[in-house]
Amino acid sequence: MCRGDTMYNRDDLLAFKQRALFRSGLAMGILRQLQRFRNWFPVPTMDGRPRVGRWLLLEGNRIAVAGALLTFVYAVLMFIGTFWSFEMRVLLTETQTVENILDTFLSGIILLVSIVVSINSIVLSQDMTSIEKQEDRIRGVGDFWQDVDDLTETNKGTTDIRAFLESMTAVIQRHADQIADEAADLESDFDELANQYSESVTGSLDHLEEIDNIQGGDFALLWMALEIEYGPLLDRTHGLRSRNEQYDSESFDESLDSLVEAFQLFAVGREYFKTMYYTAEVSRLSRVLLVVSLPAILITASAILAISADLFPEWWILGLPPLHSLVSTVFAIALLPYIVLTSFMLRLSTVAQRTNAEGVFSMG
């Protein structure tokens, strides 16, 4: 009887483990599917953390981020009216003050659109140069890709960021392994130092292993490139080169030179794609801002006229009077251009700060 109970318990335990593995695999599969939409809403990572801040600053689609911020602003306005209804009623009866605020919003929207469109014109004017400069630019790009092909020993013409990252990751890893191999025949302490350096290079490239599963367009790939901290790795090559002077290993120096060249080409390519991203992002900001500003201007102007004429809608929201519902809605819509600008500038400034901190020279 005891033996049968033992077998029964073992079967139960095996069945429980199988169910747990199935549920775990199902959860992982759901997370992988959700990762495809992480640019539209914050999706938990494989370790279960939502990482809302990263989504807000980097991964989130800028339209989705603007929608989230707009929802937050509208909810705050309605929350204030719900819990301080009497105070808000007293404030909103001063319709002249409300009109002045909306007038300020209206002027600000027009000024904001003018400034952003002017900035976009300045950015785009960089492409309107003489034929000589255009020729130099095209030749420079061609020479760069030729250098990449020579370094990677391929003739694929890797002109997109995904192929560039795959090729450069492979060549950097190969040269890092060569450094460890070249130091294997030298003294043990130097061999250990070279192995630690090789492992550091490998560790900096680990997050690129999932590059085939990355969704979200070129920006998601660009951010993966920005996360590679090549500056400290370049600094450590000077220490390795100094230590190698007592061994005078030419092959080790050649491996270091190849790795430094790979890092330099990677840095140039990253800056090239970052510049392309800036141009595309500023152009997209101007386009989205123009689209949302016209309805915002029309609704704000109409609300000013309605308040002046004491014409209010008769709909109630959350038990709040029509005046508060109208003012909250109009305020949120009037702030929409600023919210759109905020959503774009959050990512632009984060990318600029991250790039500044990850270069060979950094500023706090």
VOBAPA-116157 format. One record per residue (C-alpha): residue number from 1; residue in three letters; x, y, z. Coordinates in Angstrom, 1 decimal, always signed. Example, Ala and Ser with C-alpha at 12.3 -4.5 7.8 and 13.67 -1.06 7.14 Angstrom:
num = 1, residu = Ala, X = +12.3, Y = -4.5, Z = +7.8 .
num = 2, residu = Ser, X = +13.7, Y = -1.1, Z = +7.1 .
END
This chain:
num = 1, residu = Met, X = +0.0, Y = +0.0, Z = +0.0 .
num = 2, residu = Cys, X = +2.8, Y = +2.3, Z = +0.9 .
num = 3, residu = Arg, X = +4.6, Y = +1.4, Z = -2.3 .
num = 4, residu = Gly, X = +1.5, Y = +2.1, Z = -4.4 .
num = 5, residu = Asp, X = +1.1, Y = +5.4, Z = -2.6 .
num = 6, residu = Thr, X = +4.7, Y = +6.2, Z = -3.4 .
num = 7, residu = Met, X = +4.2, Y = +5.5, Z = -7.1 .
num = 8, residu = Tyr, X = +1.0, Y = +7.5, Z = -7.1 .
num = 9, residu = Asn, X = +2.8, Y = +10.4, Z = -5.5 .
num = 10, residu = Arg, X = +5.6, Y = +10.2, Z = -8.1 .
num = 11, residu = Asp, X = +3.1, Y = +10.2, Z = -10.9 .
num = 12, residu = Asp, X = +1.3, Y = +13.2, Z = -9.4 .
num = 13, residu = Leu, X = +4.6, Y = +15.0, Z = -9.0 .
num = 14, residu = Leu, X = +5.5, Y = +14.2, Z = -12.7 .
num = 15, residu = Ala, X = +2.2, Y = +15.4, Z = -13.9 .
num = 16, residu = Phe, X = +2.5, Y = +18.6, Z = -11.8 .
num = 17, residu = Lys, X = +5.9, Y = +19.3, Z = -13.3 .
num = 18, residu = Gln, X = +4.6, Y = +18.7, Z = -16.8 .
num = 19, residu = Arg, X = +1.7, Y = +21.1, Z = -16.2 .
num = 20, residu = Ala, X = +4.1, Y = +23.7, Z = -14.7 .
num = 21, residu = Leu, X = +6.4, Y = +23.4, Z = -17.7 .
num = 22, residu = Phe, X = +3.4, Y = +23.7, Z = -20.1 .
num = 23, residu = Arg, X = +2.1, Y = +26.8, Z = -18.3 .
num = 24, residu = Ser, X = +5.6, Y = +28.3, Z = -18.2 .
num = 25, residu = Gly, X = +6.0, Y = +27.7, Z = -21.9 .
num = 26, residu = Leu, X = +2.6, Y = +29.1, Z = -22.7 .
num = 27, residu = Ala, X = +3.4, Y = +32.3, Z = -20.7 .
num = 28, residu = Met, X = +6.7, Y = +32.7, Z = -22.5 .
num = 29, residu = Gly, X = +4.9, Y = +32.2, Z = -25.8 .
num = 30, residu = Ile, X = +2.4, Y = +34.9, Z = -24.9 .
num = 31, residu = Leu, X = +5.2, Y = +37.3, Z = -23.8 .
num = 32, residu = Arg, X = +7.0, Y = +36.7, Z = -27.1 .
num = 33, residu = Gln, X = +3.8, Y = +37.5, Z = -29.0 .
num = 34, residu = Leu, X = +3.3, Y = +40.6, Z = -26.9 .
num = 35, residu = Gln, X = +6.8, Y = +41.7, Z = -27.6 .
num = 36, residu = Arg, X = +5.7, Y = +42.4, Z = -31.2 .
num = 37, residu = Phe, X = +3.4, Y = +45.2, Z = -29.9 .
num = 38, residu = Arg, X = +5.8, Y = +46.6, Z = -27.3 .
num = 39, residu = Asn, X = +6.0, Y = +49.9, Z = -29.3 .
num = 40, residu = Trp, X = +2.3, Y = +50.5, Z = -28.7 .
num = 41, residu = Phe, X = +2.1, Y = +49.6, Z = -25.0 .
num = 42, residu = Pro, X = +4.6, Y = +48.7, Z = -22.3 .
num = 43, residu = Val, X = +5.0, Y = +44.9, Z = -22.4 .
num = 44, residu = Pro, X = +6.7, Y = +43.0, Z = -19.5 .
num = 45, residu = Thr, X = +10.1, Y = +41.6, Z = -20.3 .
num = 46, residu = Met, X = +10.9, Y = +37.9, Z = -20.0 .
num = 47, residu = Asp, X = +11.7, Y = +38.4, Z = -16.3 .
num = 48, residu = Gly, X = +8.3, Y = +39.9, Z = -15.7 .
num = 49, residu = Arg, X = +9.2, Y = +43.5, Z = -15.3 .
num = 50, residu = Pro, X = +7.1, Y = +46.0, Z = -17.2 .
num = 51, residu = Arg, X = +9.8, Y = +48.7, Z = -17.7 .
num = 52, residu = Val, X = +7.4, Y = +51.5, Z = -18.2 .
num = 53, residu = Gly, X = +10.1, Y = +54.2, Z = -18.1 .
num = 54, residu = Arg, X = +12.0, Y = +52.6, Z = -21.0 .
num = 55, residu = Trp, X = +8.8, Y = +52.3, Z = -23.0 .
num = 56, residu = Leu, X = +8.0, Y = +56.0, Z = -22.3 .
num = 57, residu = Leu, X = +11.5, Y = +57.2, Z = -23.3 .
num = 58, residu = Leu, X = +12.6, Y = +54.9, Z = -26.0 .
num = 59, residu = Glu, X = +10.6, Y = +51.9, Z = -27.1 .
num = 60, residu = Gly, X = +7.1, Y = +53.3, Z = -27.3 .
num = 61, residu = Asn, X = +5.6, Y = +54.6, Z = -30.6 .
num = 62, residu = Arg, X = +5.5, Y = +58.3, Z = -30.2 .
num = 63, residu = Ile, X = +1.8, Y = +58.4, Z = -31.1 .
num = 64, residu = Ala, X = +1.1, Y = +55.9, Z = -28.4 .
num = 65, residu = Val, X = +3.2, Y = +57.8, Z = -25.9 .
num = 66, residu = Ala, X = +1.3, Y = +61.0, Z = -26.8 .
num = 67, residu = Gly, X = -2.0, Y = +59.2, Z = -26.4 .
num = 68, residu = Ala, X = -0.9, Y = +57.9, Z = -23.0 .
num = 69, residu = Leu, X = +0.1, Y = +61.4, Z = -21.8 .
num = 70, residu = Leu, X = -3.1, Y = +62.9, Z = -23.2 .
num = 71, residu = Thr, X = -5.1, Y = +60.3, Z = -21.3 .
num = 72, residu = Phe, X = -3.2, Y = +61.1, Z = -18.1 .
num = 73, residu = Val, X = -3.7, Y = +64.9, Z = -18.4 .
num = 74, residu = Tyr, X = -7.5, Y = +64.4, Z = -19.1 .
num = 75, residu = Ala, X = -7.8, Y = +62.0, Z = -16.1 .
num = 76, residu = Val, X = -6.1, Y = +64.5, Z = -13.8 .
num = 77, residu = Leu, X = -8.4, Y = +67.3, Z = -14.9 .
num = 78, residu = Met, X = -11.5, Y = +65.2, Z = -14.3 .
num = 79, residu = Phe, X = -10.0, Y = +63.9, Z = -11.0 .
num = 80, residu = Ile, X = -9.6, Y = +67.5, Z = -9.7 .
num = 81, residu = Gly, X = -13.2, Y = +68.3, Z = -10.7 .
num = 82, residu = Thr, X = -14.5, Y = +65.1, Z = -9.0 .
num = 83, residu = Phe, X = -12.8, Y = +65.6, Z = -5.6 .
num = 84, residu = Trp, X = -12.8, Y = +69.4, Z = -5.5 .
num = 85, residu = Ser, X = -16.1, Y = +70.0, Z = -7.3 .
num = 86, residu = Phe, X = -17.1, Y = +73.1, Z = -5.3 .
num = 87, residu = Glu, X = -13.7, Y = +74.8, Z = -5.7 .
num = 88, residu = Met, X = -13.7, Y = +74.0, Z = -9.4 .
num = 89, residu = Arg, X = -17.2, Y = +75.3, Z = -9.8 .
num = 90, residu = Val, X = -16.2, Y = +78.6, Z = -8.3 .
num = 91, residu = Leu, X = -13.1, Y = +78.9, Z = -10.5 .
num = 92, residu = Leu, X = -15.0, Y = +78.0, Z = -13.7 .
num = 93, residu = Thr, X = -17.7, Y = +80.6, Z = -13.1 .
num = 94, residu = Glu, X = -14.9, Y = +83.2, Z = -13.9 .
num = 95, residu = Thr, X = -15.4, Y = +82.6, Z = -17.6 .
num = 96, residu = Gln, X = -13.2, Y = +85.5, Z = -18.5 .
num = 97, residu = Thr, X = -10.2, Y = +83.8, Z = -16.9 .
num = 98, residu = Val, X = -11.0, Y = +80.6, Z = -18.7 .
num = 99, residu = Glu, X = -11.2, Y = +82.5, Z = -22.0 .
num = 100, residu = Asn, X = -7.8, Y = +84.2, Z = -21.3 .
num = 101, residu = Ile, X = -6.2, Y = +80.8, Z = -20.7 .
num = 102, residu = Leu, X = -7.7, Y = +79.4, Z = -23.9 .
num = 103, residu = Asp, X = -6.5, Y = +82.5, Z = -25.8 .
num = 104, residu = Thr, X = -3.0, Y = +81.9, Z = -24.5 .
num = 105, residu = Phe, X = -3.2, Y = +78.2, Z = -25.6 .
num = 106, residu = Leu, X = -4.4, Y = +79.2, Z = -29.0 .
num = 107, residu = Ser, X = -1.5, Y = +81.7, Z = -29.5 .
num = 108, residu = Gly, X = +0.9, Y = +79.1, Z = -28.1 .
num = 109, residu = Ile, X = -0.2, Y = +76.4, Z = -30.6 .
num = 110, residu = Ile, X = +0.3, Y = +78.7, Z = -33.6 .
num = 111, residu = Leu, X = +3.7, Y = +79.8, Z = -32.3 .
num = 112, residu = Leu, X = +4.7, Y = +76.2, Z = -31.5 .
num = 113, residu = Val, X = +3.9, Y = +75.0, Z = -35.0 .
num = 114, residu = Ser, X = +5.8, Y = +77.8, Z = -36.6 .
num = 115, residu = Ile, X = +8.9, Y = +77.1, Z = -34.5 .
num = 116, residu = Val, X = +8.9, Y = +73.4, Z = -35.1 .
num = 117, residu = Val, X = +8.3, Y = +73.8, Z = -38.9 .
num = 118, residu = Ser, X = +11.1, Y = +76.3, Z = -39.0 .
num = 119, residu = Ile, X = +13.4, Y = +73.8, Z = -37.2 .
num = 120, residu = Asn, X = +12.4, Y = +71.1, Z = -39.7 .
num = 121, residu = Ser, X = +13.2, Y = +73.4, Z = -42.6 .
num = 122, residu = Ile, X = +16.7, Y = +74.0, Z = -41.1 .
num = 123, residu = Val, X = +17.3, Y = +70.3, Z = -40.7 .
num = 124, residu = Leu, X = +16.1, Y = +69.5, Z = -44.3 .
num = 125, residu = Ser, X = +18.2, Y = +72.4, Z = -45.7 .
num = 126, residu = Gln, X = +21.3, Y = +70.4, Z = -44.8 .
num = 127, residu = Asp, X = +20.4, Y = +68.2, Z = -47.8 .
num = 128, residu = Met, X = +20.2, Y = +71.1, Z = -50.2 .
num = 129, residu = Thr, X = +23.9, Y = +71.6, Z = -51.0 .
num = 130, residu = Ser, X = +26.0, Y = +72.0, Z = -54.0 .
num = 131, residu = Ile, X = +26.7, Y = +69.1, Z = -56.4 .
num = 132, residu = Glu, X = +30.3, Y = +68.9, Z = -55.2 .
num = 133, residu = Lys, X = +29.3, Y = +68.4, Z = -51.5 .
num = 134, residu = Gln, X = +26.7, Y = +65.8, Z = -52.6 .
num = 135, residu = Glu, X = +29.3, Y = +63.9, Z = -54.5 .
num = 136, residu = Asp, X = +31.7, Y = +64.0, Z = -51.6 .
num = 137, residu = Arg, X = +28.9, Y = +62.7, Z = -49.3 .
num = 138, residu = Ile, X = +28.0, Y = +59.9, Z = -51.6 .
num = 139, residu = Arg, X = +31.7, Y = +58.9, Z = -52.1 .
num = 140, residu = Gly, X = +32.2, Y = +59.0, Z = -48.4 .
num = 141, residu = Val, X = +29.3, Y = +56.7, Z = -47.8 .
num = 142, residu = Gly, X = +30.6, Y = +54.4, Z = -50.5 .
num = 143, residu = Asp, X = +34.1, Y = +54.3, Z = -49.1 .
num = 144, residu = Phe, X = +32.7, Y = +53.5, Z = -45.6 .
num = 145, residu = Trp, X = +30.7, Y = +50.5, Z = -46.8 .
num = 146, residu = Gln, X = +33.7, Y = +49.3, Z = -48.8 .
num = 147, residu = Asp, X = +35.7, Y = +49.5, Z = -45.6 .
num = 148, residu = Val, X = +33.0, Y = +47.5, Z = -43.8 .
num = 149, residu = Asp, X = +33.1, Y = +44.9, Z = -46.6 .
num = 150, residu = Asp, X = +36.9, Y = +44.6, Z = -46.4 .
num = 151, residu = Leu, X = +36.8, Y = +44.2, Z = -42.7 .
num = 152, residu = Thr, X = +34.0, Y = +41.6, Z = -42.6 .
num = 153, residu = Glu, X = +35.5, Y = +39.9, Z = -45.7 .
num = 154, residu = Thr, X = +32.2, Y = +39.9, Z = -47.5 .
num = 155, residu = Asn, X = +30.8, Y = +41.5, Z = -50.6 .
num = 156, residu = Lys, X = +27.2, Y = +41.7, Z = -49.4 .
num = 157, residu = Gly, X = +27.0, Y = +45.5, Z = -49.4 .
num = 158, residu = Thr, X = +25.3, Y = +45.7, Z = -46.0 .
num = 159, residu = Thr, X = +23.4, Y = +49.0, Z = -46.4 .
num = 160, residu = Asp, X = +20.7, Y = +48.4, Z = -43.7 .
num = 161, residu = Ile, X = +21.2, Y = +48.6, Z = -40.0 .
num = 162, residu = Arg, X = +20.2, Y = +45.0, Z = -39.2 .
num = 163, residu = Ala, X = +22.8, Y = +43.5, Z = -41.7 .
num = 164, residu = Phe, X = +25.4, Y = +46.1, Z = -40.5 .
num = 165, residu = Leu, X = +24.9, Y = +45.0, Z = -36.8 .
num = 166, residu = Glu, X = +25.0, Y = +41.3, Z = -37.7 .
num = 167, residu = Ser, X = +28.2, Y = +41.7, Z = -39.7 .
num = 168, residu = Met, X = +30.0, Y = +44.0, Z = -37.2 .
num = 169, residu = Thr, X = +29.0, Y = +41.8, Z = -34.2 .
num = 170, residu = Ala, X = +30.5, Y = +38.8, Z = -35.9 .
num = 171, residu = Val, X = +33.7, Y = +40.5, Z = -36.8 .
num = 172, residu = Ile, X = +34.2, Y = +42.1, Z = -33.4 .
num = 173, residu = Gln, X = +33.6, Y = +38.8, Z = -31.7 .
num = 174, residu = Arg, X = +36.0, Y = +37.1, Z = -34.0 .
num = 175, residu = His, X = +38.8, Y = +39.6, Z = -33.3 .
num = 176, residu = Ala, X = +38.1, Y = +39.4, Z = -29.6 .
num = 177, residu = Asp, X = +38.5, Y = +35.6, Z = -29.7 .
num = 178, residu = Gln, X = +41.8, Y = +36.1, Z = -31.7 .
num = 179, residu = Ile, X = +43.1, Y = +38.3, Z = -28.9 .
num = 180, residu = Ala, X = +42.4, Y = +35.6, Z = -26.3 .
num = 181, residu = Asp, X = +44.0, Y = +33.0, Z = -28.6 .
num = 182, residu = Glu, X = +47.1, Y = +35.1, Z = -29.3 .
num = 183, residu = Ala, X = +47.7, Y = +35.6, Z = -25.5 .
num = 184, residu = Ala, X = +47.4, Y = +31.9, Z = -24.7 .
num = 185, residu = Asp, X = +51.1, Y = +31.3, Z = -25.4 .
num = 186, residu = Leu, X = +52.2, Y = +34.2, Z = -23.2 .
num = 187, residu = Glu, X = +52.5, Y = +34.4, Z = -19.4 .
num = 188, residu = Ser, X = +49.5, Y = +33.3, Z = -17.3 .
num = 189, residu = Asp, X = +48.7, Y = +36.7, Z = -15.9 .
num = 190, residu = Phe, X = +48.6, Y = +38.4, Z = -19.3 .
num = 191, residu = Asp, X = +46.6, Y = +35.4, Z = -20.7 .
num = 192, residu = Glu, X = +44.1, Y = +35.9, Z = -17.9 .
num = 193, residu = Leu, X = +43.9, Y = +39.7, Z = -18.6 .
num = 194, residu = Ala, X = +43.3, Y = +39.1, Z = -22.3 .
num = 195, residu = Asn, X = +40.6, Y = +36.5, Z = -21.6 .
num = 196, residu = Gln, X = +38.9, Y = +38.9, Z = -19.3 .
num = 197, residu = Tyr, X = +39.0, Y = +41.5, Z = -22.0 .
num = 198, residu = Ser, X = +37.6, Y = +39.1, Z = -24.6 .
num = 199, residu = Glu, X = +34.8, Y = +38.1, Z = -22.2 .
num = 200, residu = Ser, X = +34.0, Y = +41.8, Z = -21.7 .
num = 201, residu = Val, X = +33.7, Y = +42.3, Z = -25.4 .
num = 202, residu = Thr, X = +31.4, Y = +39.2, Z = -25.7 .
num = 203, residu = Gly, X = +29.3, Y = +40.5, Z = -22.8 .
num = 204, residu = Ser, X = +28.8, Y = +43.9, Z = -24.5 .
num = 205, residu = Leu, X = +27.4, Y = +42.0, Z = -27.5 .
num = 206, residu = Asp, X = +25.2, Y = +39.6, Z = -25.7 .
num = 207, residu = His, X = +22.0, Y = +41.6, Z = -26.2 .
num = 208, residu = Leu, X = +22.5, Y = +41.5, Z = -29.9 .
num = 209, residu = Glu, X = +21.8, Y = +37.8, Z = -30.0 .
num = 210, residu = Glu, X = +18.1, Y = +38.4, Z = -30.2 .
num = 211, residu = Ile, X = +18.4, Y = +40.8, Z = -33.2 .
num = 212, residu = Asp, X = +16.3, Y = +38.5, Z = -35.4 .
num = 213, residu = Asn, X = +13.4, Y = +38.7, Z = -33.0 .
num = 214, residu = Ile, X = +13.5, Y = +42.5, Z = -32.6 .
num = 215, residu = Gln, X = +10.3, Y = +44.3, Z = -33.7 .
num = 216, residu = Gly, X = +9.7, Y = +48.1, Z = -33.9 .
num = 217, residu = Gly, X = +11.6, Y = +49.1, Z = -37.0 .
num = 218, residu = Asp, X = +15.0, Y = +50.7, Z = -37.5 .
num = 219, residu = Phe, X = +14.8, Y = +52.6, Z = -34.2 .
num = 220, residu = Ala, X = +14.7, Y = +49.4, Z = -32.1 .
num = 221, residu = Leu, X = +17.8, Y = +48.2, Z = -33.9 .
num = 222, residu = Leu, X = +19.5, Y = +51.6, Z = -33.5 .
num = 223, residu = Trp, X = +18.9, Y = +51.5, Z = -29.8 .
num = 224, residu = Met, X = +20.5, Y = +48.1, Z = -29.6 .
num = 225, residu = Ala, X = +23.6, Y = +49.6, Z = -31.2 .
num = 226, residu = Leu, X = +23.5, Y = +52.6, Z = -28.8 .
num = 227, residu = Glu, X = +23.7, Y = +50.1, Z = -25.9 .
num = 228, residu = Ile, X = +27.1, Y = +48.8, Z = -26.9 .
num = 229, residu = Glu, X = +29.6, Y = +50.5, Z = -24.6 .
num = 230, residu = Tyr, X = +32.6, Y = +50.5, Z = -26.9 .
num = 231, residu = Gly, X = +34.4, Y = +53.5, Z = -25.2 .
num = 232, residu = Pro, X = +35.7, Y = +51.7, Z = -22.1 .
num = 233, residu = Leu, X = +36.6, Y = +48.7, Z = -24.3 .
num = 234, residu = Leu, X = +38.8, Y = +51.0, Z = -26.5 .
num = 235, residu = Asp, X = +40.4, Y = +52.4, Z = -23.5 .
num = 236, residu = Arg, X = +41.4, Y = +49.0, Z = -22.2 .
num = 237, residu = Thr, X = +43.2, Y = +48.2, Z = -25.5 .
num = 238, residu = His, X = +45.9, Y = +50.7, Z = -24.6 .
num = 239, residu = Gly, X = +46.6, Y = +48.8, Z = -21.4 .
num = 240, residu = Leu, X = +46.8, Y = +45.5, Z = -23.3 .
num = 241, residu = Arg, X = +49.1, Y = +47.1, Z = -25.9 .
num = 242, residu = Ser, X = +51.4, Y = +48.4, Z = -23.2 .
num = 243, residu = Arg, X = +51.6, Y = +45.0, Z = -21.5 .
num = 244, residu = Asn, X = +52.4, Y = +43.4, Z = -24.9 .
num = 245, residu = Glu, X = +55.5, Y = +45.6, Z = -25.3 .
num = 246, residu = Gln, X = +57.5, Y = +43.2, Z = -23.0 .
num = 247, residu = Tyr, X = +56.5, Y = +40.2, Z = -25.2 .
num = 248, residu = Asp, X = +56.7, Y = +42.0, Z = -28.6 .
num = 249, residu = Ser, X = +54.0, Y = +39.8, Z = -30.1 .
num = 250, residu = Glu, X = +53.3, Y = +41.2, Z = -33.6 .
num = 251, residu = Ser, X = +50.3, Y = +39.0, Z = -34.1 .
num = 252, residu = Phe, X = +48.7, Y = +40.2, Z = -30.8 .
num = 253, residu = Asp, X = +49.2, Y = +43.8, Z = -31.9 .
num = 254, residu = Glu, X = +47.6, Y = +43.0, Z = -35.3 .
num = 255, residu = Ser, X = +44.6, Y = +41.5, Z = -33.5 .
num = 256, residu = Leu, X = +44.3, Y = +44.6, Z = -31.4 .
num = 257, residu = Asp, X = +44.5, Y = +46.9, Z = -34.4 .
num = 258, residu = Ser, X = +41.8, Y = +44.9, Z = -36.2 .
num = 259, residu = Leu, X = +39.6, Y = +45.1, Z = -33.2 .
num = 260, residu = Val, X = +40.1, Y = +48.8, Z = -32.8 .
num = 261, residu = Glu, X = +39.4, Y = +49.3, Z = -36.5 .
num = 262, residu = Ala, X = +36.2, Y = +47.3, Z = -36.1 .
num = 263, residu = Phe, X = +35.1, Y = +49.4, Z = -33.2 .
num = 264, residu = Gln, X = +35.9, Y = +52.6, Z = -35.1 .
num = 265, residu = Leu, X = +33.9, Y = +51.5, Z = -38.1 .
num = 266, residu = Phe, X = +31.0, Y = +50.5, Z = -35.8 .
num = 267, residu = Ala, X = +31.1, Y = +53.9, Z = -34.2 .
num = 268, residu = Val, X = +31.0, Y = +55.7, Z = -37.6 .
num = 269, residu = Gly, X = +28.1, Y = +53.5, Z = -38.8 .
num = 270, residu = Arg, X = +26.2, Y = +54.1, Z = -35.6 .
num = 271, residu = Glu, X = +26.6, Y = +57.8, Z = -35.9 .
num = 272, residu = Tyr, X = +25.5, Y = +57.6, Z = -39.6 .
num = 273, residu = Phe, X = +22.3, Y = +55.7, Z = -38.7 .
num = 274, residu = Lys, X = +21.7, Y = +58.1, Z = -35.8 .
num = 275, residu = Thr, X = +21.8, Y = +61.1, Z = -38.1 .
num = 276, residu = Met, X = +19.4, Y = +59.4, Z = -40.4 .
num = 277, residu = Tyr, X = +17.1, Y = +58.7, Z = -37.4 .
num = 278, residu = Tyr, X = +17.2, Y = +62.4, Z = -36.3 .
num = 279, residu = Thr, X = +16.3, Y = +63.6, Z = -39.8 .
num = 280, residu = Ala, X = +13.4, Y = +61.2, Z = -40.1 .
num = 281, residu = Glu, X = +12.2, Y = +61.8, Z = -36.5 .
num = 282, residu = Val, X = +12.2, Y = +65.6, Z = -36.8 .
num = 283, residu = Ser, X = +10.3, Y = +65.4, Z = -40.2 .
num = 284, residu = Arg, X = +7.8, Y = +63.0, Z = -38.6 .
num = 285, residu = Leu, X = +7.3, Y = +65.4, Z = -35.6 .
num = 286, residu = Ser, X = +6.5, Y = +68.3, Z = -38.0 .
num = 287, residu = Arg, X = +4.0, Y = +66.2, Z = -39.9 .
num = 288, residu = Val, X = +2.2, Y = +64.9, Z = -36.8 .
num = 289, residu = Leu, X = +2.2, Y = +68.3, Z = -35.2 .
num = 290, residu = Leu, X = +0.6, Y = +69.9, Z = -38.3 .
num = 291, residu = Val, X = -2.0, Y = +67.2, Z = -38.3 .
num = 292, residu = Val, X = -3.0, Y = +67.6, Z = -34.6 .
num = 293, residu = Ser, X = -2.6, Y = +71.4, Z = -34.4 .
num = 294, residu = Leu, X = -5.4, Y = +72.2, Z = -36.9 .
num = 295, residu = Pro, X = -8.2, Y = +70.4, Z = -35.0 .
num = 296, residu = Ala, X = -6.7, Y = +71.8, Z = -31.7 .
num = 297, residu = Ile, X = -6.9, Y = +75.3, Z = -33.1 .
num = 298, residu = Leu, X = -10.5, Y = +74.9, Z = -34.4 .
num = 299, residu = Ile, X = -11.8, Y = +73.3, Z = -31.2 .
num = 300, residu = Thr, X = -10.0, Y = +75.8, Z = -28.9 .
num = 301, residu = Ala, X = -11.4, Y = +78.8, Z = -30.9 .
num = 302, residu = Ser, X = -14.9, Y = +77.3, Z = -31.0 .
num = 303, residu = Ala, X = -14.7, Y = +76.8, Z = -27.2 .
num = 304, residu = Ile, X = -13.8, Y = +80.4, Z = -26.7 .
num = 305, residu = Leu, X = -16.8, Y = +81.5, Z = -28.7 .
num = 306, residu = Ala, X = -19.1, Y = +79.1, Z = -26.9 .
num = 307, residu = Ile, X = -18.0, Y = +80.3, Z = -23.5 .
num = 308, residu = Ser, X = -18.4, Y = +83.9, Z = -24.5 .
num = 309, residu = Ala, X = -21.9, Y = +83.2, Z = -25.6 .
num = 310, residu = Asp, X = -22.7, Y = +81.0, Z = -22.6 .
num = 311, residu = Leu, X = -23.4, Y = +78.1, Z = -24.9 .
num = 312, residu = Phe, X = -22.5, Y = +74.8, Z = -23.2 .
num = 313, residu = Pro, X = -23.3, Y = +71.2, Z = -24.1 .
num = 314, residu = Glu, X = -25.7, Y = +69.3, Z = -21.9 .
num = 315, residu = Trp, X = -23.6, Y = +66.2, Z = -21.4 .
num = 316, residu = Trp, X = -22.4, Y = +65.2, Z = -18.0 .
num = 317, residu = Ile, X = -19.2, Y = +63.1, Z = -17.3 .
num = 318, residu = Leu, X = -18.7, Y = +61.4, Z = -13.9 .
num = 319, residu = Gly, X = -21.5, Y = +63.5, Z = -12.5 .
num = 320, residu = Leu, X = -19.6, Y = +66.8, Z = -13.3 .
num = 321, residu = Pro, X = -21.5, Y = +69.8, Z = -14.7 .
num = 322, residu = Pro, X = -21.2, Y = +70.5, Z = -18.5 .
num = 323, residu = Leu, X = -19.0, Y = +73.5, Z = -18.0 .
num = 324, residu = His, X = -16.3, Y = +71.5, Z = -16.2 .
num = 325, residu = Ser, X = -16.6, Y = +68.7, Z = -18.7 .
num = 326, residu = Leu, X = -16.3, Y = +71.2, Z = -21.6 .
num = 327, residu = Val, X = -13.3, Y = +73.0, Z = -20.1 .
num = 328, residu = Ser, X = -11.5, Y = +69.8, Z = -19.2 .
num = 329, residu = Thr, X = -11.9, Y = +68.4, Z = -22.7 .
num = 330, residu = Val, X = -10.9, Y = +71.6, Z = -24.4 .
num = 331, residu = Phe, X = -7.9, Y = +72.0, Z = -22.1 .
num = 332, residu = Ala, X = -6.7, Y = +68.5, Z = -22.9 .
num = 333, residu = Ile, X = -7.1, Y = +69.1, Z = -26.7 .
num = 334, residu = Ala, X = -5.4, Y = +72.4, Z = -26.5 .
num = 335, residu = Leu, X = -2.4, Y = +70.8, Z = -24.8 .
num = 336, residu = Leu, X = -2.2, Y = +68.0, Z = -27.4 .
num = 337, residu = Pro, X = +0.4, Y = +69.8, Z = -29.6 .
num = 338, residu = Tyr, X = +2.6, Y = +70.3, Z = -26.6 .
num = 339, residu = Ile, X = +2.1, Y = +66.6, Z = -25.6 .
num = 340, residu = Val, X = +3.1, Y = +65.5, Z = -29.1 .
num = 341, residu = Leu, X = +6.2, Y = +67.6, Z = -28.9 .
num = 342, residu = Thr, X = +7.0, Y = +66.2, Z = -25.4 .
num = 343, residu = Ser, X = +6.6, Y = +62.6, Z = -26.6 .
num = 344, residu = Phe, X = +9.1, Y = +63.2, Z = -29.5 .
num = 345, residu = Met, X = +11.6, Y = +65.2, Z = -27.5 .
num = 346, residu = Leu, X = +11.7, Y = +62.7, Z = -24.7 .
num = 347, residu = Arg, X = +13.2, Y = +60.1, Z = -27.2 .
num = 348, residu = Leu, X = +15.3, Y = +62.6, Z = -29.1 .
num = 349, residu = Ser, X = +16.9, Y = +64.0, Z = -25.9 .
num = 350, residu = Thr, X = +17.4, Y = +60.5, Z = -24.5 .
num = 351, residu = Val, X = +19.2, Y = +59.3, Z = -27.6 .
num = 352, residu = Ala, X = +21.4, Y = +62.4, Z = -27.7 .
num = 353, residu = Gln, X = +22.3, Y = +61.9, Z = -24.0 .
num = 354, residu = Arg, X = +22.9, Y = +58.2, Z = -24.4 .
num = 355, residu = Thr, X = +25.2, Y = +58.8, Z = -27.4 .
num = 356, residu = Asn, X = +27.1, Y = +61.5, Z = -25.6 .
num = 357, residu = Ala, X = +27.7, Y = +59.1, Z = -22.7 .
num = 358, residu = Glu, X = +28.8, Y = +56.2, Z = -24.8 .
num = 359, residu = Gly, X = +31.4, Y = +57.7, Z = -27.0 .
num = 360, residu = Val, X = +35.1, Y = +57.6, Z = -26.6 .
num = 361, residu = Phe, X = +34.9, Y = +60.9, Z = -24.7 .
num = 362, residu = Ser, X = +31.9, Y = +61.5, Z = -22.4 .
num = 363, residu = Met, X = +30.5, Y = +64.5, Z = -20.5 .
num = 364, residu = Gly, X = +28.4, Y = +64.2, Z = -17.4 .
END
